Amino acid sequence: MGLGLNLRRALGAVAMLGALALPGLTQAQQAPVNTLEAIRARGALICGVNTGLAGFAQPDSQGVWRGFDIDYCKSIAVAIFNDASKVRYVPTTAQSRFTALQSGEVDVLYRNTTWTLSRDTSLGLDFPTVNFYDGQGFMVKASTGLKSALELNGATICVQPGTTTEQNLSDWARANHISFTPVVIERLEELVAAYVAGRCDAYTTDASGLAATRAAQPTPADHVILPEVISKEPLGPAVRQGDARFADIVRWTHFAMLVAEELNITAANADQALASDQRPEALRLLGKTGDLGKMLGLDNAWALNVIKAVGNYGEVFNRHLAPIGLQRAHSPNAMWTQGGLQYAPPFR
């Protein structure tokens, strides 16, 4: 029996609505995404990174990219290809990074990016996990004699546009009845140069960024990071919405590095652990039992390969972030067993 006229009209209207673009989302955001398939067909992961931030993502004198975020890019390439070299790095600015991801120019963004509600929703992005807990601070020259950010009333402050940093600065100043003049410059290198040249009295960004900038100066002791932390900045990778499988790979690769640290499995002893470790979670992590890799569309040895190539979370942190003055002890980036927030769900 045929559908009634009103019902046919209603179904037609629903079909038409389904064909319309969702307001506020680009065509790339709405299109079905199979990032893993695209990466495999291309033969390489494309990773959006910083234009240059010591400890996180920076090319060395030979043009080789190194840093905390770079090792995370490598970890995804290893999970997919078992080859850390199959990554192309695309430097992105604070303002261009989201467009690069939305448009498909990059597959994943590892660029000291804060997870916020608006970015997680209106930008059509997903944040699979947090790999570094940060907070915004201020840096001044030691010669100023300043001991607190509350002494910055009337100061000029260097800040990047298009960041959570800019809004946090305004909110903090308003709450503390502090007047300031912003010096807004998009490119990080130019912003730091303005601070060093004295165009602003203070420079504000995530504390990790301040540490990286200070470490890169000829005399780091000439610069002081003030004690106030004025925000929560959970940093982590971003991917496009609509591809739960790829988000799972990014999420569980980070968790694999955390569990490896918890189990004291390192790049150096991973093969030995594979041969002799009988702990049930170690067996599942290293791919000897459980078929966890296949659940992600990967080889069961994916986590073992990642650990052998880049190490566990602590190894990556100590290799890149400890040298610029960032420490895990008594910080949220310590393992949960040591009072921190770095915590992985069970591998089972």
N, C-alpha and C positions, 0 to 999 in steps of 0.2 A: 504494500500500500504506500502511495506517495506521501511525502511530507506535506503538512499543512502550509499554506502560503506564508503565514506569519512566522512559522518556524524556519522556513527556507530563507526568508528575509533576514531573520536574526543570525542564522549561521553565516549568511553571506556577509553581514556586517562584521561578524567576528573575524572572518577570513581576511576582510579588507584591513581591519585594524592590525592584524598580525603581520600584514605585508608592509605597513607603514613603519618608517624609521622611528626609533624611540627618541624622544626629545633629549638633547644634550649629549648624545653619544655619536661618535663618528662612525662611518661605515666600517672601518677597521675594528672598532670596538664591538660592533654588533655581529660581525661575520663569525661563523664557526671557526675555531682555531684548533689546529693539531700541530703544536710547536715541535714535539718530538719527531714527528714524521718529516716536517720541513727541515729540521736540523740534520737528520740522517740523510735526506736527499741531497742537501747542500754539502755535506761532509765536514761541517764545522759549526760550532756554536758562535753566535755573535753576541758579545757581552758589552753592555753600556757601562762605562766607567768614568771616573773623574778625569778632568783634563790634567791633573797632576796634584796629588796630595801625599806628602811623605807618610810612609807607613801603611797607606791604604791602596793607592794606585798611582804609580809614577814610573815613567821610563827611565832606565839608567843611562849611563854615558854611551852605551852601545845600542840604545833604543829598545832594550828588553824591558817589558812591563813587569813590575814587581810590587808586592804589597798584600795586605790582608784581603782586600776585595779581589785582587788578581788571583790569589790562591782559591778563592771561592768560585771564580769563573772556571779555573782549571778543574776544580772538583766536579763540576757539572759535565765538562767535556770528558773527564775520566769515567764518570758514571755511565755516560752514553757510549763512548768510543774506546774506553781504556787507553786514552792517548791525551795527555795534558797539552799537547801542542795544537790540538784541533780547536783553537779559539781565535776569533778575530776580535780585537778590542776597539771599541768606538768611543773616543773621548766625548763626553757630553757636559754642557754647562748646567747650572742650576735651573735655568729657564728652558733649555732644550731637551732635557732628559726625558720628560714624560711624553712629549711629542714623538721622540725617537722610539719609545716603547709602543705607544699607541699605534703608530704607523707601520710597525713591523720592521723598522730599520734595525732594531736590536731584538733579541729573543728574551733577554732578561736584563734587569738593571741592578748592578752591584755598585752603588755610588752613594755611600753614606747618606741614605735617604730615610727620612722619618716617616713612620707609619702613622697616618692620621685618618680620622673618619672620612673626611671629604675626599682625600686621595683614594681611599679604599672603595668609595662609592661613585662619586660624580665623575672621576677620571677614568672609570672603566678598568681599574687595576686591582690586582690582588697582592697582598703581602703575606707570603707563605709562612714566615717566621721572623724572629728577631735574632740577629747574630752579634749585635753589639748594643748594649744599653748605655746611652749617653745623656748629656744634659748641657744646656747652653751656659756659657760663661763669658768672661771678659778678660782681655789681656791689655796691659799697659806697659810702657817703658819703665824700667826700674828707677830711672832718674826722676820720675814724677813723685816718687815717695808715697803713692797711693796704696792703701792697705785694704780697701773695701770698695765694691761697686757703688755703694751708697754715697761715695764721695764724688761721683761723676756728674753731679748737678751742674748744668751749663756746659758740659763737654761736647765735643764733636766725636761721633762714634761711627766707625766704618762698618758697613753691613751689606750683605748681598741681597739683591731684590729677588722676588719669586721664591722665597724660602720661608719656612716656619720661623726662622731666626728673626726676620724683619718684624713679623707680627708679635712674637714673644717680647722683643725689645720694647715695642710701643706699649704692650700690656703691662710689662714690668715697670716701665717709667711712670705710667699713669697711676699705677697702684702705689708707688712709692713717692709720688709728687716730685719727680725728677724731670727737669727740662733738659733736652739735648738737641743737637743738630745732627741729623744723619748725613753721612757721606756714602751714597749708594752707588756701587760699581758692580757690574755683572761678573766680569771675568775675575776669577780668584787671584791670578797673578797680579793683576792691576790693583786689586783691592789691598792685597798684602803690601805691594809697593807703596801705595798711598799711606798706609799705616806706618811703615818703616821710615818714609820720608817726612813724617810729621804732619801730614794733611789732616789727621784725626788724632784725638787724644787716646782713644781706645779702639780696640777691634773686638767685635763680638761674633761668635759662632759656637758650634758644638765644642765642648771641652777637648774632644779628640782632635778636632781641627786646629784648635789653639796650640795643643801640644806638638802637632806636626809642624805648624808654622814656626813655633819657637825653636824646635830642634833643627830646622833648616837655616836658621840665622847664623852668621859668622860667630857671634858670641851670645849663645842662648841665655846666659845669665843676665843679659841686659834687658830681658823681658820677663814680666811677672804675670802669672795667671791668678787673678783675684779669687778669693775663696767662694764667692757666691755662685750657686748653680740655680738658675732661674726657671728651668723647665725640665720636662721629661722628653727625651728624644730616643725612642726605640728605633734603632736603625736596622735595616734588613733589605733583602732582595725584593724586587717588584717584578711581577709578570702580568700579562694581559688576562683580564677576566674571560671566562668561557673555556678554559682548558685546565680542568681539574687534574688530569694526569700529569701534565708538566709541572704544575704547582706542587703536586705530591713529590715529584722527583727533587725539586729544589728544597722543599721542606725536609724530606727525610735524609737528604745528603748532609744537611747541617746536623740533624739529629744523630746520624751515623758517626760524625766527627765528635760529638759530645759523648756518646756512649763509649766510643773507643777510648776517650780520655778517662771516663769513669772506670773502665775495665783495665786501664793501664796498658792498652794496646797502642803501639806507636808505629811510625813508618819503619823503624829499625827492627822491631820484633814481630811484625804482623805475620810474616811467613812462619815463624816459630809458633805463634799462637794458633795459626791454622793447623799446624801439625799436632799440637799437643794440648791446647786449651780445651777442657771438657765442660766449662761452665755453659749452661744451656743458652743464655743470651749471647755469649761469645760465639757459640756454634751457629746461631741464627744470623748474627751480624756478619760473620765471615763467609756465610753462604754454604755451610756444610749441611745445615738442616733448615727446613721451613719454607723454601721456595719464595722468600720475601722479594727477591729481585724480580722474579716473574710477575709478581703482583703489581710492580711498577712499570712493567714492559721492558725490564733490563735483564742483564745477566745476573745470576745469583751471586756472582763474585763482585758485583758493582761496589759495595761498601769496602771490601778488602782492597780493591784496586784504588779507591779514593784514599784510604789510609796510607797505603804504600806510596802513593804519588805525592800527597801534600801533608800527610800527618793528621793527628787528631787536633781538636780545637785548641788545646793548650799549646801544641807545637806551632800552629799557625800564629796564634796570638804572640807567643814569645819571640818568634822569628821576626815579626814585623812591627808590633806595637810596643813591646817592652823597650826597644832601643830608642823610641821617641818619648819615653817617660811615662807611658801608660802602664799601670799595674793592675792586677786582678785582685790582689788581696784586699779584703774589706770593701770590695766593689760589687755591684750587681753582676758583673761579668765573671765572677767566680762560679765554680760549679755549685750546684745546690747542696752538695755534701759539705761544702765549705762556707755556707751561708749566703751564696749568691743566687742569681735567678736563672742561670743556665741549666736547663732541665730538659731531658728528652723523654717522651713517652716510651713505653716498653717496645722492644723489638720482638714482637710475636704476633 
